[in-house]
């Protein structure tokens, strides 16, 4: 990968929801991968490396505002650029 110096550093906590204070648009210009307990996950909505959790949708369940209902999974979290 030639452009590794151009990639912004991955934050400790990141959310894909643009309304969240933990959303960093510059990071999403590149493909980001998340591993939980050494297994790569494709459905991560938010993560926190220092606290060791990710949030994923709970099936097709929606909250009253129409957003996916999220559940928190704990373990060893790793974020990386693909």
Secondary structure as GFF3:
##gff-version 3
##sequence-region A 1 82
A	DSSP	three_ten_helix	2	5	.	.	.	ID=ss1
A	DSSP	beta_strand	13	15	.	.	.	ID=ss2
A	DSSP	three_ten_helix	27	29	.	.	.	ID=ss3
A	DSSP	beta_strand	32	36	.	.	.	ID=ss4
A	DSSP	beta_strand	39	41	.	.	.	ID=ss5
A	DSSP	beta_strand	44	48	.	.	.	ID=ss6
A	DSSP	beta_strand	53	62	.	.	.	ID=ss7
A	DSSP	beta_strand	68	74	.	.	.	ID=ss8
A	DSSP	beta_strand	77	81	.	.	.	ID=ss9
###
